[in-house]
């Protein structure tokens, strides 16, 4: 039986090489487009920041006595001033705060004694000649009168002076100055109640500390 000639026989080698090259190209492309392995990221656990700070570290305790309505020990902010302690204790009308520096910075454990005008008068009397009755002035002499404490003039006070008053911060001091600028000089200390932020309670603490001239 005659053999049928294979027309592709001379090209079999080329076909095999083509298929082999094609397989290599496909393999290279597959390697190039293969998704690289994702790196494993190990992160340290977040450092826990304390959310609560002991108030004791930012608070101080001071003792107020003398001519105040509520003597005792009070807890204040560490940056508190003497005026803040006086506001807590409440100043009596006879208190002589002219001898105190209201802007004085306080420390933990401070003891504050608020003098009274009557105490000043009694001290002055100790240098006078002795009388038969200590409660009465000596004949021919007049009884010593206590000197009035220096009050802050609302019509000439500066921002710093107003800020030093108990219960008055920088913002409220600026409102007082703005009110004075818009309405003119204060005619009476009762006008303080027209300033936004000054109510009856705060006015009661301030009325004996200020004046209008």
VMD Tcl script that draws the C-alpha trace (Angstrom):
set ca {
  {0.00 0.00 0.00}
  {1.59 3.34 -0.97}
  {2.44 5.71 1.89}
  {0.68 9.13 1.93}
  {3.25 11.87 2.28}
  {2.83 14.14 5.38}
  {2.89 17.79 4.17}
  {3.70 19.10 7.70}
  {6.63 16.83 8.33}
  {9.27 19.42 7.30}
  {7.64 21.98 9.65}
  {7.24 19.81 12.74}
  {10.47 21.10 14.28}
  {9.42 24.71 13.77}
  {5.98 24.03 15.17}
  {7.49 22.40 18.26}
  {9.85 25.35 18.80}
  {6.95 27.81 18.38}
  {4.85 25.96 20.93}
  {7.80 25.83 23.33}
  {8.48 29.57 22.97}
  {4.80 30.34 23.38}
  {4.72 28.33 26.62}
  {7.77 30.25 27.91}
  {6.20 33.63 27.08}
  {2.94 32.66 28.79}
  {4.89 31.52 31.85}
  {6.85 34.78 32.03}
  {3.67 36.84 31.70}
  {2.03 34.80 34.47}
  {5.00 35.43 36.75}
  {4.99 39.17 36.05}
  {1.28 39.59 36.77}
  {1.15 37.35 39.76}
  {0.21 39.38 42.86}
  {3.26 39.70 45.10}
  {2.84 38.34 48.61}
  {1.59 40.93 51.04}
  {4.09 41.80 53.75}
  {3.03 40.97 57.27}
  {3.00 44.18 59.31}
  {3.49 43.72 63.01}
  {2.53 46.85 64.93}
  {3.23 47.45 68.55}
  {0.16 47.80 70.76}
  {-0.79 51.46 71.32}
  {0.54 53.00 74.44}
  {-2.28 53.61 76.85}
  {-2.38 57.23 77.92}
  {-3.96 57.80 81.31}
  {-7.32 59.44 80.73}
  {-7.75 60.65 84.25}
  {-5.25 62.82 86.06}
  {-5.51 63.09 89.79}
  {-7.11 66.37 90.66}
  {-5.01 66.46 93.79}
  {-1.94 67.23 91.65}
  {-3.58 70.36 90.21}
  {-5.40 71.56 93.33}
  {-4.24 73.27 96.48}
  {-5.80 73.72 99.91}
  {-5.68 77.04 101.75}
  {-7.17 78.18 105.05}
  {-9.00 81.51 105.32}
  {-9.93 83.10 108.65}
  {-10.63 86.53 110.09}
  {-13.26 88.93 108.75}
  {-14.93 86.46 106.37}
  {-18.41 84.95 106.26}
  {-17.31 81.33 105.94}
  {-13.88 80.72 107.50}
  {-12.28 77.36 106.85}
  {-10.13 75.39 104.43}
  {-10.89 75.60 100.72}
  {-9.68 73.66 97.69}
  {-8.61 75.84 94.77}
  {-6.81 75.53 91.44}
  {-3.03 75.53 91.66}
  {-2.90 78.91 89.87}
  {-5.43 80.53 92.23}
  {-4.89 84.03 93.60}
  {-5.75 85.56 96.95}
  {-8.88 87.11 95.44}
  {-10.17 83.62 94.58}
  {-9.78 82.47 98.19}
  {-11.60 85.59 99.44}
  {-14.43 84.94 97.03}
  {-14.79 81.40 98.38}
  {-14.87 82.56 101.99}
  {-16.97 85.69 101.44}
  {-15.66 89.03 102.69}
  {-17.46 90.77 105.56}
  {-18.28 94.49 105.25}
  {-15.81 95.34 108.03}
  {-12.94 93.49 106.33}
  {-9.89 95.68 105.64}
  {-8.70 94.24 102.34}
  {-6.56 97.31 101.64}
  {-3.80 95.50 103.56}
  {-4.01 92.46 101.26}
  {-2.53 91.89 97.83}
  {-5.44 90.41 95.89}
  {-3.26 89.21 93.01}
  {-0.92 87.26 95.31}
  {-0.34 83.70 94.04}
  {-1.29 81.04 96.58}
  {0.53 77.85 97.58}
  {-0.76 74.65 99.10}
  {-1.10 75.03 102.86}
  {-1.25 78.84 102.91}
  {-3.10 80.39 105.87}
  {-4.83 83.71 105.16}
  {-6.06 86.00 107.93}
  {-8.34 88.81 106.72}
  {-8.05 91.81 109.10}
  {-11.02 93.89 110.14}
  {-11.10 97.66 110.48}
  {-12.17 97.31 114.13}
  {-8.99 95.34 114.83}
  {-6.92 98.17 113.38}
  {-8.66 100.68 115.63}
  {-8.08 98.54 118.72}
  {-4.39 98.33 117.88}
  {-4.17 102.12 117.62}
  {-5.81 102.52 121.03}
  {-3.10 100.49 122.75}
  {-0.66 103.40 122.30}
  {-3.07 105.96 123.82}
  {-2.83 106.96 127.52}
  {-4.58 104.54 129.85}
  {-8.13 105.50 130.81}
  {-10.16 104.59 133.87}
  {-12.64 102.71 131.72}
  {-10.95 101.03 128.72}
  {-14.26 101.09 126.88}
  {-14.44 104.92 127.05}
  {-12.02 107.51 125.66}
  {-9.85 109.46 128.11}
  {-11.08 112.93 129.13}
  {-10.05 115.57 126.66}
  {-9.27 113.02 123.94}
  {-11.36 111.77 121.07}
  {-11.92 108.12 120.32}
  {-9.75 106.75 117.51}
  {-11.71 106.15 114.34}
  {-10.67 103.35 112.01}
  {-9.38 104.44 108.65}
  {-11.55 103.38 105.73}
  {-9.95 100.87 103.38}
  {-8.95 102.07 99.97}
  {-11.73 101.25 97.55}
  {-11.28 100.82 93.81}
  {-12.69 103.71 91.76}
  {-14.79 102.21 88.96}
  {-14.26 105.28 86.77}
  {-10.44 105.13 86.81}
  {-9.76 101.41 87.41}
  {-7.58 99.57 84.90}
  {-8.16 96.09 83.50}
  {-5.56 94.62 85.89}
  {-7.12 96.31 88.94}
  {-10.61 95.09 88.05}
  {-9.27 91.59 87.37}
  {-7.87 91.50 90.92}
  {-11.34 91.89 92.46}
  {-12.93 88.66 93.77}
  {-15.07 86.98 91.15}
  {-13.87 89.26 88.32}
  {-11.76 87.62 85.64}
  {-10.16 89.22 82.57}
  {-13.31 88.81 80.45}
  {-15.64 90.39 83.01}
  {-13.13 93.16 83.71}
  {-13.11 93.98 79.99}
  {-16.94 94.13 79.98}
  {-16.83 96.68 82.79}
  {-14.39 98.83 80.79}
  {-16.56 98.46 77.66}
  {-19.65 99.50 79.62}
  {-17.80 102.56 80.96}
  {-16.65 103.46 77.45}
  {-20.14 103.13 75.94}
  {-22.16 104.74 78.75}
  {-19.72 107.17 80.32}
  {-18.59 107.27 83.92}
  {-20.41 105.20 86.53}
  {-22.91 107.33 88.44}
  {-23.29 104.74 91.23}
  {-21.88 101.34 92.08}
  {-25.35 99.85 91.49}
  {-24.69 100.33 87.77}
  {-22.37 97.32 88.00}
  {-25.48 95.16 87.81}
  {-26.03 96.49 84.28}
  {-22.82 94.75 83.18}
  {-23.51 91.34 81.70}
  {-22.31 88.63 84.09}
  {-22.67 90.58 87.35}
  {-25.66 89.33 89.32}
  {-26.92 90.09 92.80}
  {-24.56 87.61 94.50}
  {-21.42 88.94 92.84}
  {-22.56 92.54 93.34}
  {-22.94 91.85 97.07}
  {-19.28 90.73 97.19}
  {-18.10 93.79 95.26}
  {-20.16 96.69 96.64}
  {-17.90 97.20 99.67}
  {-14.71 97.00 97.58}
  {-15.46 99.63 94.92}
  {-16.54 103.25 94.79}
  {-17.57 105.89 92.26}
  {-15.80 109.25 92.20}
}
mol new
graphics top color blue
foreach p $ca { graphics top sphere $p radius 0.5 }
foreach p [lrange $ca 0 end-1] q [lrange $ca 1 end] { graphics top cylinder $p $q radius 0.2 }
display resetview
